[in-house]
Amino acid sequence: MTAELPDDLFTCVKQLLLPHVTQAGDREALLIEAFYIRERSLFYTIAREGRPDTFAVQCARALLDYGCLPGGCTRWRPCSR
């Protein structure tokens, strides 16, 4: 990994996402809320199948590939509530 990324990045992402992605419908809803309006190509890039931990790691990889980690995503901004 590069100096910018922690060695345990994928572990941390899994811990963050796992409670929210146990069911296929939950994964779909999470991705819709995050990406469907502003980054539809990213929405369609992230695979939904597999075990929850597999999905979480693949989701993190897709975000890295898209340029969303580290330091926030330059193309996507979460809504501030």
PDB file with SEQRES, HELIX, SHEET and CRYST1 records, atoms N, CA, C and O in Angstrom:
SEQRES   1 A   81  MET THR ALA GLU LEU PRO ASP ASP LEU PHE THR CYS VAL          
SEQRES   2 A   81  LYS GLN LEU LEU LEU PRO HIS VAL THR GLN ALA GLY ASP          
SEQRES   3 A   81  ARG GLU ALA LEU LEU ILE GLU ALA PHE TYR ILE ARG GLU          
SEQRES   4 A   81  ARG SER LEU PHE TYR THR ILE ALA ARG GLU GLY ARG PRO          
SEQRES   5 A   81  ASP THR PHE ALA VAL GLN CYS ALA ARG ALA LEU LEU ASP          
SEQRES   6 A   81  TYR GLY CYS LEU PRO GLY GLY CYS THR ARG TRP ARG PRO          
SEQRES   7 A   81  CYS SER ARG                                                  
HELIX    1 AA1 LEU A    9  LEU A   17  1                                   9    
HELIX    2 AA2 LEU A   18  HIS A   20  5                                   3    
HELIX    3 AA3 ALA A   24  LEU A   31  1                                   8    
HELIX    4 AA4 ILE A   32  TYR A   36  3                                   5    
HELIX    5 AA5 ARG A   40  THR A   45  1                                   6    
HELIX    6 AA6 PRO A   52  TYR A   66  1                                  15    
CRYST1    1.000    1.000    1.000  90.00  90.00  90.00 P 1           1          
ATOM      1  N   MET A   1       0.835  -1.184   0.000  1.00  0.00           N  
ATOM      2  CA  MET A   1       0.000   0.000   0.000  1.00  0.00           C  
ATOM      3  C   MET A   1       0.880   1.248   0.000  1.00  0.00           C  
ATOM      4  O   MET A   1       2.055   1.197   0.365  1.00  0.00           O  
ATOM      5  N   THR A   2       0.297   2.354  -0.411  1.00  0.00           N  
ATOM      6  CA  THR A   2       1.044   3.601  -0.414  1.00  0.00           C  
ATOM      7  C   THR A   2       1.134   4.141   0.998  1.00  0.00           C  
ATOM      8  O   THR A   2       0.435   3.684   1.902  1.00  0.00           O  
ATOM      9  N   ALA A   3       2.003   5.115   1.172  1.00  0.00           N  
ATOM     10  CA  ALA A   3       2.194   5.707   2.494  1.00  0.00           C  
ATOM     11  C   ALA A   3       0.926   6.393   2.990  1.00  0.00           C  
ATOM     12  O   ALA A   3       0.736   6.537   4.197  1.00  0.00           O  
ATOM     13  N   GLU A   4       0.054   6.817   2.073  1.00  0.00           N  
ATOM     14  CA  GLU A   4      -1.169   7.516   2.459  1.00  0.00           C  
ATOM     15  C   GLU A   4      -2.227   6.592   3.042  1.00  0.00           C  
ATOM     16  O   GLU A   4      -3.095   7.044   3.789  1.00  0.00           O  
ATOM     17  N   LEU A   5      -2.170   5.324   2.717  1.00  0.00           N  
ATOM     18  CA  LEU A   5      -3.216   4.391   3.133  1.00  0.00           C  
ATOM     19  C   LEU A   5      -2.758   3.542   4.306  1.00  0.00           C  
ATOM     20  O   LEU A   5      -1.653   3.000   4.284  1.00  0.00           O  
ATOM     21  N   PRO A   6      -3.593   3.417   5.333  1.00  0.00           N  
ATOM     22  CA  PRO A   6      -3.227   2.552   6.458  1.00  0.00           C  
ATOM     23  C   PRO A   6      -3.262   1.082   6.030  1.00  0.00           C  
ATOM     24  O   PRO A   6      -4.055   0.691   5.174  1.00  0.00           O  
ATOM     25  N   ASP A   7      -2.403   0.293   6.629  1.00  0.00           N  
ATOM     26  CA  ASP A   7      -2.342  -1.133   6.309  1.00  0.00           C  
ATOM     27  C   ASP A   7      -3.660  -1.846   6.594  1.00  0.00           C  
ATOM     28  O   ASP A   7      -3.986  -2.841   5.946  1.00  0.00           O  
ATOM     29  N   ASP A   8      -4.405  -1.345   7.549  1.00  0.00           N  
ATOM     30  CA  ASP A   8      -5.661  -1.997   7.933  1.00  0.00           C  
ATOM     31  C   ASP A   8      -6.889  -1.321   7.320  1.00  0.00           C  
ATOM     32  O   ASP A   8      -7.992  -1.434   7.857  1.00  0.00           O  
ATOM     33  N   LEU A   9      -6.705  -0.628   6.212  1.00  0.00           N  
ATOM     34  CA  LEU A   9      -7.811   0.100   5.592  1.00  0.00           C  
ATOM     35  C   LEU A   9      -9.004  -0.800   5.316  1.00  0.00           C  
ATOM     36  O   LEU A   9     -10.133  -0.455   5.665  1.00  0.00           O  
ATOM     37  N   PHE A  10      -8.767  -1.956   4.692  1.00  0.00           N  
ATOM     38  CA  PHE A  10      -9.874  -2.836   4.340  1.00  0.00           C  
ATOM     39  C   PHE A  10     -10.551  -3.408   5.585  1.00  0.00           C  
ATOM     40  O   PHE A  10     -11.768  -3.593   5.601  1.00  0.00           O  
ATOM     41  N   THR A  11      -9.779  -3.682   6.606  1.00  0.00           N  
ATOM     42  CA  THR A  11     -10.348  -4.158   7.864  1.00  0.00           C  
ATOM     43  C   THR A  11     -11.255  -3.096   8.472  1.00  0.00           C  
ATOM     44  O   THR A  11     -12.347  -3.399   8.954  1.00  0.00           O  
ATOM     45  N   CYS A  12     -10.798  -1.860   8.446  1.00  0.00           N  
ATOM     46  CA  CYS A  12     -11.600  -0.759   8.998  1.00  0.00           C  
ATOM     47  C   CYS A  12     -12.878  -0.541   8.195  1.00  0.00           C  
ATOM     48  O   CYS A  12     -13.948  -0.324   8.764  1.00  0.00           O  
ATOM     49  N   VAL A  13     -12.761  -0.601   6.877  1.00  0.00           N  
ATOM     50  CA  VAL A  13     -13.942  -0.429   6.037  1.00  0.00           C  
ATOM     51  C   VAL A  13     -14.944  -1.552   6.287  1.00  0.00           C  
ATOM     52  O   VAL A  13     -16.148  -1.309   6.369  1.00  0.00           O  
ATOM     53  N   LYS A  14     -14.445  -2.782   6.409  1.00  0.00           N  
ATOM     54  CA  LYS A  14     -15.346  -3.907   6.700  1.00  0.00           C  
ATOM     55  C   LYS A  14     -16.089  -3.675   8.002  1.00  0.00           C  
ATOM     56  O   LYS A  14     -17.303  -3.873   8.066  1.00  0.00           O  
ATOM     57  N   GLN A  15     -15.376  -3.257   9.042  1.00  0.00           N  
ATOM     58  CA  GLN A  15     -16.025  -3.028  10.332  1.00  0.00           C  
ATOM     59  C   GLN A  15     -17.083  -1.939  10.234  1.00  0.00           C  
ATOM     60  O   GLN A  15     -18.114  -2.009  10.903  1.00  0.00           O  
ATOM     61  N   LEU A  16     -16.834  -0.947   9.415  1.00  0.00           N  
ATOM     62  CA  LEU A  16     -17.782   0.146   9.245  1.00  0.00           C  
ATOM     63  C   LEU A  16     -19.020  -0.296   8.459  1.00  0.00           C  
ATOM     64  O   LEU A  16     -20.143   0.056   8.819  1.00  0.00           O  
ATOM     65  N   LEU A  17     -18.815  -1.060   7.396  1.00  0.00           N  
ATOM     66  CA  LEU A  17     -19.919  -1.419   6.511  1.00  0.00           C  
ATOM     67  C   LEU A  17     -20.719  -2.650   6.931  1.00  0.00           C  
ATOM     68  O   LEU A  17     -21.922  -2.710   6.676  1.00  0.00           O  
ATOM     69  N   LEU A  18     -20.089  -3.622   7.563  1.00  0.00           N  
ATOM     70  CA  LEU A  18     -20.755  -4.902   7.832  1.00  0.00           C  
ATOM     71  C   LEU A  18     -22.128  -4.790   8.482  1.00  0.00           C  
ATOM     72  O   LEU A  18     -23.039  -5.503   8.063  1.00  0.00           O  
ATOM     73  N   PRO A  19     -22.324  -3.945   9.472  1.00  0.00           N  
ATOM     74  CA  PRO A  19     -23.661  -3.873  10.065  1.00  0.00           C  
ATOM     75  C   PRO A  19     -24.741  -3.378   9.094  1.00  0.00           C  
ATOM     76  O   PRO A  19     -25.932  -3.549   9.349  1.00  0.00           O  
ATOM     77  N   HIS A  20     -24.326  -2.773   7.994  1.00  0.00           N  
ATOM     78  CA  HIS A  20     -25.275  -2.157   7.066  1.00  0.00           C  
ATOM     79  C   HIS A  20     -25.474  -2.941   5.776  1.00  0.00           C  
ATOM     80  O   HIS A  20     -26.288  -2.549   4.940  1.00  0.00           O  
ATOM     81  N   VAL A  21     -24.741  -4.047   5.596  1.00  0.00           N  
ATOM     82  CA  VAL A  21     -24.765  -4.737   4.302  1.00  0.00           C  
ATOM     83  C   VAL A  21     -24.988  -6.242   4.424  1.00  0.00           C  
ATOM     84  O   VAL A  21     -24.511  -7.005   3.584  1.00  0.00           O  
ATOM     85  N   THR A  22     -25.693  -6.669   5.439  1.00  0.00           N  
ATOM     86  CA  THR A  22     -25.880  -8.107   5.627  1.00  0.00           C  
ATOM     87  C   THR A  22     -26.831  -8.717   4.612  1.00  0.00           C  
ATOM     88  O   THR A  22     -26.694  -9.894   4.275  1.00  0.00           O  
ATOM     89  N   GLN A  23     -27.785  -7.950   4.120  1.00  0.00           N  
ATOM     90  CA  GLN A  23     -28.755  -8.436   3.139  1.00  0.00           C  
ATOM     91  C   GLN A  23     -28.557  -7.715   1.804  1.00  0.00           C  
ATOM     92  O   GLN A  23     -28.101  -6.572   1.772  1.00  0.00           O  
ATOM     93  N   ALA A  24     -28.900  -8.388   0.710  1.00  0.00           N  
ATOM     94  CA  ALA A  24     -28.746  -7.801  -0.625  1.00  0.00           C  
ATOM     95  C   ALA A  24     -29.510  -6.483  -0.758  1.00  0.00           C  
ATOM     96  O   ALA A  24     -29.008  -5.531  -1.355  1.00  0.00           O  
ATOM     97  N   GLY A  25     -30.708  -6.426  -0.210  1.00  0.00           N  
ATOM     98  CA  GLY A  25     -31.499  -5.199  -0.275  1.00  0.00           C  
ATOM     99  C   GLY A  25     -30.845  -4.050   0.470  1.00  0.00           C  
ATOM    100  O   GLY A  25     -30.935  -2.898   0.046  1.00  0.00           O  
ATOM    101  N   ASP A  26     -30.185  -4.361   1.580  1.00  0.00           N  
ATOM    102  CA  ASP A  26     -29.471  -3.337   2.341  1.00  0.00           C  
ATOM    103  C   ASP A  26     -28.303  -2.772   1.534  1.00  0.00           C  
ATOM    104  O   ASP A  26     -28.060  -1.565   1.553  1.00  0.00           O  
ATOM    105  N   ARG A  27     -27.587  -3.633   0.832  1.00  0.00           N  
ATOM    106  CA  ARG A  27     -26.462  -3.197  -0.002  1.00  0.00           C  
ATOM    107  C   ARG A  27     -26.966  -2.279  -1.110  1.00  0.00           C  
ATOM    108  O   ARG A  27     -26.396  -1.218  -1.364  1.00  0.00           O  
ATOM    109  N   GLU A  28     -28.034  -2.702  -1.758  1.00  0.00           N  
ATOM    110  CA  GLU A  28     -28.601  -1.915  -2.846  1.00  0.00           C  
ATOM    111  C   GLU A  28     -29.039  -0.546  -2.337  1.00  0.00           C  
ATOM    112  O   GLU A  28     -28.751   0.470  -2.969  1.00  0.00           O  
ATOM    113  N   ALA A  29     -29.732  -0.509  -1.203  1.00  0.00           N  
ATOM    114  CA  ALA A  29     -30.197   0.759  -0.645  1.00  0.00           C  
ATOM    115  C   ALA A  29     -29.030   1.665  -0.275  1.00  0.00           C  
ATOM    116  O   ALA A  29     -29.080   2.868  -0.532  1.00  0.00           O  
ATOM    117  N   LEU A  30     -27.993   1.114   0.319  1.00  0.00           N  
ATOM    118  CA  LEU A  30     -26.814   1.893   0.691  1.00  0.00           C  
ATOM    119  C   LEU A  30     -26.184   2.528  -0.546  1.00  0.00           C  
ATOM    120  O   LEU A  30     -25.844   3.711  -0.541  1.00  0.00           O  
ATOM    121  N   LEU A  31     -26.031   1.738  -1.600  1.00  0.00           N  
ATOM    122  CA  LEU A  31     -25.412   2.241  -2.825  1.00  0.00           C  
ATOM    123  C   LEU A  31     -26.302   3.248  -3.547  1.00  0.00           C  
ATOM    124  O   LEU A  31     -25.806   4.206  -4.142  1.00  0.00           O  
ATOM    125  N   ILE A  32     -27.609   3.035  -3.497  1.00  0.00           N  
ATOM    126  CA  ILE A  32     -28.529   4.005  -4.104  1.00  0.00           C  
ATOM    127  C   ILE A  32     -28.391   5.355  -3.416  1.00  0.00           C  
ATOM    128  O   ILE A  32     -28.238   6.384  -4.073  1.00  0.00           O  
ATOM    129  N   GLU A  33     -28.447   5.341  -2.097  1.00  0.00           N  
ATOM    130  CA  GLU A  33     -28.333   6.594  -1.346  1.00  0.00           C  
ATOM    131  C   GLU A  33     -27.003   7.296  -1.589  1.00  0.00           C  
ATOM    132  O   GLU A  33     -26.946   8.522  -1.678  1.00  0.00           O  
ATOM    133  N   ALA A  34     -25.941   6.514  -1.696  1.00  0.00           N  
ATOM    134  CA  ALA A  34     -24.611   7.100  -1.826  1.00  0.00           C  
ATOM    135  C   ALA A  34     -24.293   7.587  -3.235  1.00  0.00           C  
ATOM    136  O   ALA A  34     -23.674   8.639  -3.395  1.00  0.00           O  
ATOM    137  N   PHE A  35     -24.702   6.843  -4.257  1.00  0.00           N  
ATOM    138  CA  PHE A  35     -24.157   7.107  -5.579  1.00  0.00           C  
ATOM    139  C   PHE A  35     -25.150   7.259  -6.723  1.00  0.00           C  
ATOM    140  O   PHE A  35     -24.763   7.759  -7.780  1.00  0.00           O  
ATOM    141  N   TYR A  36     -26.392   6.860  -6.573  1.00  0.00           N  
ATOM    142  CA  TYR A  36     -27.287   6.773  -7.723  1.00  0.00           C  
ATOM    143  C   TYR A  36     -27.542   8.124  -8.401  1.00  0.00           C  
ATOM    144  O   TYR A  36     -27.618   8.183  -9.628  1.00  0.00           O  
ATOM    145  N   ILE A  37     -27.671   9.177  -7.651  1.00  0.00           N  
ATOM    146  CA  ILE A  37     -27.978  10.482  -8.227  1.00  0.00           C  
ATOM    147  C   ILE A  37     -26.753  11.117  -8.889  1.00  0.00           C  
ATOM    148  O   ILE A  37     -26.827  11.562 -10.034  1.00  0.00           O  
ATOM    149  N   ARG A  38     -25.638  11.158  -8.175  1.00  0.00           N  
ATOM    150  CA  ARG A  38     -24.485  11.916  -8.661  1.00  0.00           C  
ATOM    151  C   ARG A  38     -23.430  11.090  -9.380  1.00  0.00           C  
ATOM    152  O   ARG A  38     -22.744  11.611 -10.261  1.00  0.00           O  
ATOM    153  N   GLU A  39     -23.282   9.838  -9.037  1.00  0.00           N  
ATOM    154  CA  GLU A  39     -22.229   9.002  -9.626  1.00  0.00           C  
ATOM    155  C   GLU A  39     -22.803   7.661 -10.040  1.00  0.00           C  
ATOM    156  O   GLU A  39     -22.434   6.618  -9.499  1.00  0.00           O  
ATOM    157  N   ARG A  40     -23.699   7.697 -10.995  1.00  0.00           N  
ATOM    158  CA  ARG A  40     -24.384   6.483 -11.410  1.00  0.00           C  
ATOM    159  C   ARG A  40     -23.409   5.428 -11.942  1.00  0.00           C  
ATOM    160  O   ARG A  40     -23.649   4.235 -11.758  1.00  0.00           O  
ATOM    161  N   SER A  41     -22.331   5.831 -12.586  1.00  0.00           N  
ATOM    162  CA  SER A  41     -21.361   4.851 -13.094  1.00  0.00           C  
ATOM    163  C   SER A  41     -20.720   4.085 -11.939  1.00  0.00           C  
ATOM    164  O   SER A  41     -20.488   2.881 -12.048  1.00  0.00           O  
ATOM    165  N   LEU A  42     -20.435   4.770 -10.841  1.00  0.00           N  
ATOM    166  CA  LEU A  42     -19.888   4.088  -9.664  1.00  0.00           C  
ATOM    167  C   LEU A  42     -20.934   3.158  -9.061  1.00  0.00           C  
ATOM    168  O   LEU A  42     -20.610   2.053  -8.627  1.00  0.00           O  
ATOM    169  N   PHE A  43     -22.169   3.598  -9.033  1.00  0.00           N  
ATOM    170  CA  PHE A  43     -23.261   2.773  -8.524  1.00  0.00           C  
ATOM    171  C   PHE A  43     -23.304   1.432  -9.257  1.00  0.00           C  
ATOM    172  O   PHE A  43     -23.449   0.387  -8.622  1.00  0.00           O  
ATOM    173  N   TYR A  44     -23.182   1.452 -10.565  1.00  0.00           N  
ATOM    174  CA  TYR A  44     -23.243   0.215 -11.355  1.00  0.00           C  
ATOM    175  C   TYR A  44     -21.941  -0.577 -11.333  1.00  0.00           C  
ATOM    176  O   TYR A  44     -21.937  -1.753 -11.694  1.00  0.00           O  
ATOM    177  N   THR A  45     -20.847   0.034 -10.923  1.00  0.00           N  
ATOM    178  CA  THR A  45     -19.543  -0.630 -10.878  1.00  0.00           C  
ATOM    179  C   THR A  45     -19.429  -1.599  -9.706  1.00  0.00           C  
ATOM    180  O   THR A  45     -18.768  -2.630  -9.827  1.00  0.00           O  
ATOM    181  N   ILE A  46     -20.049  -1.295  -8.594  1.00  0.00           N  
ATOM    182  CA  ILE A  46     -19.873  -2.066  -7.357  1.00  0.00           C  
ATOM    183  C   ILE A  46     -20.774  -3.299  -7.372  1.00  0.00           C  
ATOM    184  O   ILE A  46     -21.999  -3.194  -7.433  1.00  0.00           O  
ATOM    185  N   ALA A  47     -20.136  -4.470  -7.314  1.00  0.00           N  
ATOM    186  CA  ALA A  47     -20.872  -5.738  -7.290  1.00  0.00           C  
ATOM    187  C   ALA A  47     -21.576  -5.902  -5.951  1.00  0.00           C  
ATOM    188  O   ALA A  47     -21.041  -5.518  -4.910  1.00  0.00           O  
ATOM    189  N   ARG A  48     -22.757  -6.465  -5.979  1.00  0.00           N  
ATOM    190  CA  ARG A  48     -23.547  -6.641  -4.749  1.00  0.00           C  
ATOM    191  C   ARG A  48     -23.524  -8.053  -4.206  1.00  0.00           C  
ATOM    192  O   ARG A  48     -23.874  -8.266  -3.045  1.00  0.00           O  
ATOM    193  N   GLU A  49     -23.118  -9.032  -5.013  1.00  0.00           N  
ATOM    194  CA  GLU A  49     -23.204 -10.426  -4.582  1.00  0.00           C  
ATOM    195  C   GLU A  49     -22.051 -10.789  -3.636  1.00  0.00           C  
ATOM    196  O   GLU A  49     -21.114 -10.019  -3.428  1.00  0.00           O  
ATOM    197  N   GLY A  50     -22.166 -11.988  -3.080  1.00  0.00           N  
ATOM    198  CA  GLY A  50     -21.154 -12.486  -2.157  1.00  0.00           C  
ATOM    199  C   GLY A  50     -21.536 -12.281  -0.704  1.00  0.00           C  
ATOM    200  O   GLY A  50     -22.570 -11.695  -0.385  1.00  0.00           O  
ATOM    201  N   ARG A  51     -20.682 -12.775   0.155  1.00  0.00           N  
ATOM    202  CA  ARG A  51     -20.897 -12.602   1.597  1.00  0.00           C  
ATOM    203  C   ARG A  51     -20.739 -11.136   1.968  1.00  0.00           C  
ATOM    204  O   ARG A  51     -20.115 -10.379   1.224  1.00  0.00           O  
ATOM    205  N   PRO A  52     -21.289 -10.724   3.100  1.00  0.00           N  
ATOM    206  CA  PRO A  52     -21.180  -9.327   3.503  1.00  0.00           C  
ATOM    207  C   PRO A  52     -19.734  -8.818   3.587  1.00  0.00           C  
ATOM    208  O   PRO A  52     -19.450  -7.702   3.153  1.00  0.00           O  
ATOM    209  N   ASP A  53     -18.812  -9.629   4.144  1.00  0.00           N  
ATOM    210  CA  ASP A  53     -17.428  -9.162   4.248  1.00  0.00           C  
ATOM    211  C   ASP A  53     -16.774  -9.050   2.873  1.00  0.00           C  
ATOM    212  O   ASP A  53     -15.947  -8.166   2.651  1.00  0.00           O  
ATOM    213  N   THR A  54     -17.137  -9.935   1.955  1.00  0.00           N  
ATOM    214  CA  THR A  54     -16.622  -9.859   0.589  1.00  0.00           C  
ATOM    215  C   THR A  54     -17.130  -8.598  -0.096  1.00  0.00           C  
ATOM    216  O   THR A  54     -16.364  -7.886  -0.746  1.00  0.00           O  
ATOM    217  N   PHE A  55     -18.419  -8.323   0.050  1.00  0.00           N  
ATOM    218  CA  PHE A  55     -18.990  -7.103  -0.522  1.00  0.00           C  
ATOM    219  C   PHE A  55     -18.285  -5.871   0.022  1.00  0.00           C  
ATOM    220  O   PHE A  55     -17.947  -4.968  -0.743  1.00  0.00           O  
ATOM    221  N   ALA A  56     -18.056  -5.818   1.332  1.00  0.00           N  
ATOM    222  CA  ALA A  56     -17.443  -4.645   1.953  1.00  0.00           C  
ATOM    223  C   ALA A  56     -16.047  -4.383   1.391  1.00  0.00           C  
ATOM    224  O   ALA A  56     -15.697  -3.237   1.107  1.00  0.00           O  
ATOM    225  N   VAL A  57     -15.256  -5.432   1.233  1.00  0.00           N  
ATOM    226  CA  VAL A  57     -13.899  -5.278   0.699  1.00  0.00           C  
ATOM    227  C   VAL A  57     -13.954  -4.850  -0.770  1.00  0.00           C  
ATOM    228  O   VAL A  57     -13.199  -3.974  -1.190  1.00  0.00           O  
ATOM    229  N   GLN A  58     -14.837  -5.461  -1.542  1.00  0.00           N  
ATOM    230  CA  GLN A  58     -14.945  -5.100  -2.953  1.00  0.00           C  
ATOM    231  C   GLN A  58     -15.466  -3.671  -3.127  1.00  0.00           C  
ATOM    232  O   GLN A  58     -15.066  -2.965  -4.052  1.00  0.00           O  
ATOM    233  N   CYS A  59     -16.340  -3.266  -2.250  1.00  0.00           N  
ATOM    234  CA  CYS A  59     -16.850  -1.899  -2.281  1.00  0.00           C  
ATOM    235  C   CYS A  59     -15.713  -0.921  -1.993  1.00  0.00           C  
ATOM    236  O   CYS A  59     -15.576   0.087  -2.686  1.00  0.00           O  
ATOM    237  N   ALA A  60     -14.905  -1.207  -0.985  1.00  0.00           N  
ATOM    238  CA  ALA A  60     -13.765  -0.349  -0.650  1.00  0.00           C  
ATOM    239  C   ALA A  60     -12.787  -0.275  -1.818  1.00  0.00           C  
ATOM    240  O   ALA A  60     -12.269   0.796  -2.134  1.00  0.00           O  
ATOM    241  N   ARG A  61     -12.538  -1.408  -2.450  1.00  0.00           N  
ATOM    242  CA  ARG A  61     -11.636  -1.418  -3.604  1.00  0.00           C  
ATOM    243  C   ARG A  61     -12.194  -0.550  -4.731  1.00  0.00           C  
ATOM    244  O   ARG A  61     -11.449   0.205  -5.356  1.00  0.00           O  
ATOM    245  N   ALA A  62     -13.480  -0.651  -4.991  1.00  0.00           N  
ATOM    246  CA  ALA A  62     -14.092   0.160  -6.050  1.00  0.00           C  
ATOM    247  C   ALA A  62     -13.971   1.650  -5.721  1.00  0.00           C  
ATOM    248  O   ALA A  62     -13.702   2.461  -6.607  1.00  0.00           O  
ATOM    249  N   LEU A  63     -14.166   2.006  -4.463  1.00  0.00           N  
ATOM    250  CA  LEU A  63     -14.025   3.406  -4.064  1.00  0.00           C  
ATOM    251  C   LEU A  63     -12.596   3.892  -4.239  1.00  0.00           C  
ATOM    252  O   LEU A  63     -12.374   5.020  -4.680  1.00  0.00           O  
ATOM    253  N   LEU A  64     -11.625   3.052  -3.897  1.00  0.00           N  
ATOM    254  CA  LEU A  64     -10.215   3.396  -4.120  1.00  0.00           C  
ATOM    255  C   LEU A  64      -9.937   3.582  -5.607  1.00  0.00           C  
ATOM    256  O   LEU A  64      -9.310   4.561  -6.012  1.00  0.00           O  
ATOM    257  N   ASP A  65     -10.402   2.645  -6.408  1.00  0.00           N  
ATOM    258  CA  ASP A  65     -10.176   2.713  -7.851  1.00  0.00           C  
ATOM    259  C   ASP A  65     -10.815   3.955  -8.460  1.00  0.00           C  
ATOM    260  O   ASP A  65     -10.295   4.508  -9.429  1.00  0.00           O  
ATOM    261  N   TYR A  66     -11.923   4.391  -7.907  1.00  0.00           N  
ATOM    262  CA  TYR A  66     -12.657   5.538  -8.413  1.00  0.00           C  
ATOM    263  C   TYR A  66     -12.069   6.865  -7.921  1.00  0.00           C  
ATOM    264  O   TYR A  66     -12.418   7.933  -8.423  1.00  0.00           O  
ATOM    265  N   GLY A  67     -11.178   6.783  -6.941  1.00  0.00           N  
ATOM    266  CA  GLY A  67     -10.546   7.983  -6.403  1.00  0.00           C  
ATOM    267  C   GLY A  67     -11.236   8.563  -5.200  1.00  0.00           C  
ATOM    268  O   GLY A  67     -11.071   9.746  -4.901  1.00  0.00           O  
ATOM    269  N   CYS A  68     -12.010   7.749  -4.497  1.00  0.00           N  
ATOM    270  CA  CYS A  68     -12.772   8.242  -3.343  1.00  0.00           C  
ATOM    271  C   CYS A  68     -12.056   8.115  -2.012  1.00  0.00           C  
ATOM    272  O   CYS A  68     -12.517   8.696  -1.029  1.00  0.00           O  
ATOM    273  N   LEU A  69     -10.983   7.406  -1.931  1.00  0.00           N  
ATOM    274  CA  LEU A  69     -10.239   7.235  -0.686  1.00  0.00           C  
ATOM    275  C   LEU A  69      -8.766   7.437  -0.981  1.00  0.00           C  
ATOM    276  O   LEU A  69      -8.366   7.141  -2.107  1.00  0.00           O  
ATOM    277  N   PRO A  70      -7.950   7.896  -0.111  1.00  0.00           N  
ATOM    278  CA  PRO A  70      -8.215   8.527   1.175  1.00  0.00           C  
ATOM    279  C   PRO A  70      -8.519  10.014   1.021  1.00  0.00           C  
ATOM    280  O   PRO A  70      -8.493  10.555  -0.085  1.00  0.00           O  
ATOM    281  N   GLY A  71      -8.800  10.649   2.117  1.00  0.00           N  
ATOM    282  CA  GLY A  71      -9.015  12.077   2.128  1.00  0.00           C  
ATOM    283  C   GLY A  71     -10.331  12.527   1.522  1.00  0.00           C  
ATOM    284  O   GLY A  71     -10.481  13.686   1.134  1.00  0.00           O  
ATOM    285  N   GLY A  72     -11.282  11.609   1.441  1.00  0.00           N  
ATOM    286  CA  GLY A  72     -12.580  11.963   0.890  1.00  0.00           C  
ATOM    287  C   GLY A  72     -12.619  11.792  -0.609  1.00  0.00           C  
ATOM    288  O   GLY A  72     -11.586  11.711  -1.275  1.00  0.00           O  
ATOM    289  N   CYS A  73     -13.785  11.739  -1.106  1.00  0.00           N  
ATOM    290  CA  CYS A  73     -13.982  11.532  -2.534  1.00  0.00           C  
ATOM    291  C   CYS A  73     -14.043  12.885  -3.226  1.00  0.00           C  
ATOM    292  O   CYS A  73     -14.764  13.783  -2.792  1.00  0.00           O  
ATOM    293  N   THR A  74     -13.288  13.022  -4.294  1.00  0.00           N  
ATOM    294  CA  THR A  74     -13.305  14.283  -5.022  1.00  0.00           C  
ATOM    295  C   THR A  74     -14.515  14.378  -5.938  1.00  0.00           C  
ATOM    296  O   THR A  74     -14.882  15.472  -6.366  1.00  0.00           O  
ATOM    297  N   ARG A  75     -15.146  13.230  -6.246  1.00  0.00           N  
ATOM    298  CA  ARG A  75     -16.282  13.235  -7.163  1.00  0.00           C  
ATOM    299  C   ARG A  75     -17.607  13.101  -6.447  1.00  0.00           C  
ATOM    300  O   ARG A  75     -18.649  13.410  -7.025  1.00  0.00           O  
ATOM    301  N   TRP A  76     -17.598  12.655  -5.224  1.00  0.00           N  
ATOM    302  CA  TRP A  76     -18.838  12.415  -4.489  1.00  0.00           C  
ATOM    303  C   TRP A  76     -18.731  13.032  -3.110  1.00  0.00           C  
ATOM    304  O   TRP A  76     -17.730  12.839  -2.420  1.00  0.00           O  
ATOM    305  N   ARG A  77     -19.707  13.742  -2.717  1.00  0.00           N  
ATOM    306  CA  ARG A  77     -19.762  14.339  -1.382  1.00  0.00           C  
ATOM    307  C   ARG A  77     -20.993  13.805  -0.671  1.00  0.00           C  
ATOM    308  O   ARG A  77     -22.108  13.930  -1.179  1.00  0.00           O  
ATOM    309  N   PRO A  78     -20.803  13.211   0.499  1.00  0.00           N  
ATOM    310  CA  PRO A  78     -21.985  12.762   1.252  1.00  0.00           C  
ATOM    311  C   PRO A  78     -22.790  13.970   1.710  1.00  0.00           C  
ATOM    312  O   PRO A  78     -22.240  15.045   1.945  1.00  0.00           O  
ATOM    313  N   CYS A  79     -24.075  13.783   1.832  1.00  0.00           N  
ATOM    314  CA  CYS A  79     -24.893  14.899   2.297  1.00  0.00           C  
ATOM    315  C   CYS A  79     -24.593  15.173   3.755  1.00  0.00           C  
ATOM    316  O   CYS A  79     -24.344  14.245   4.525  1.00  0.00           O  
ATOM    317  N   SER A  80     -24.612  16.408   4.132  1.00  0.00           N  
ATOM    318  CA  SER A  80     -24.361  16.769   5.533  1.00  0.00           C  
ATOM    319  C   SER A  80     -25.700  16.997   6.203  1.00  0.00           C  
ATOM    320  O   SER A  80     -26.518  17.800   5.755  1.00  0.00           O  
ATOM    321  N   ARG A  81     -25.897  16.279   7.273  1.00  0.00           N  
ATOM    322  CA  ARG A  81     -27.154  16.402   8.012  1.00  0.00           C  
ATOM    323  C   ARG A  81     -26.915  16.953   9.371  1.00  0.00           C  
ATOM    324  O   ARG A  81     -27.860  17.128  10.141  1.00  0.00           O  
TER     325      ARG A  81                                                      
END                                                                             
